Amino acid sequence: MILAAESLNPRDFAPFGDVLTPPSFGRSYFDQGLCNARAAAQGSLSMTRASPLQALPMRATLLERHEFSSQSFVPLSVSRWLIVVAPSGMNGGPDLARTRAFVAGPGLGVTLRIGVWHHGLTVLDRPADFAIFMWRDGSASDEEFVTVPELTITVPDWMGVET
């Protein structure tokens, strides 16, 4: 399956979660998207540095989900990054026919809804730093991985490449 990435925007991303955009001034709250379905799970805040994808198109064969927790990605230092998401299908696995890919620019974060299948954090152009928030209870149900038929994700030329 070949997917052309789209520019990230709140309307198109809504089935998968929320787009986090900084306010012009002051503070914005994004509490409504934060969800935890396990009483024993505790909030987990982590930071990660990701290396850029070596070449496009991206080929993905592994998706993950957090069945009991939302997951937020907040860019700290990033150029562009790629978000690949899929809703759950009738069998509980990813519905590959409804998979979408989005390119986010600097300053745009996302909160993925509980149970949204997604590819691992993928950055374009240069190394990037993120803060990540979710709930964890230390069990195997914190995250689930599944191998899928190859997804090829392209980034259209009009989205440009930072040099």
Steps between C-alpha positions, in 0.01 A plus 500: 500500500631846405401806707572862411558703815273797562568820692393461862182689586247460782201412277662211313685371807189509727410128460842413646547767765578865556748735338689700760575855386667768710297811583593841363561606860413353836415138567288237326365188673458172318353294786200368305714263294688350793343166591587208724288185528691325782474604864848366585679679215707807578589794282827454314694792356805419290729678258651354186739604226421350160730470201359606164369250250782415260293501182151539363268332435470346846416133517318383813414147607447550874224693674433546869217612724435583861163338565448664839678835468512804281850599393620856443801605292620856568783620276777686679736541207378369167478596135244263347374168623279225364196355678352177365171395666224243454177434688428156642321264267227247575761242611669746739807537281565805283256582222762548229242622248448809717868567575606864464838674501557860605799733494526736796723804507685669784288574804219255419438213737233232520312295755400159366171362630490177699542202268617688188751294306810696397847466363791584726624858525647600163674829430604652172786739416707501823520349851209603722410511868155418641326475835259204515216456750288191561384274783682178587450226757812301410308208348514357149172682427679837507568453129416253227689447173378335181672420171304623197542467123743766381373857499689738272467862608593776259541868577383706201751742349278798582566439871864589435813381671692714745865548404 
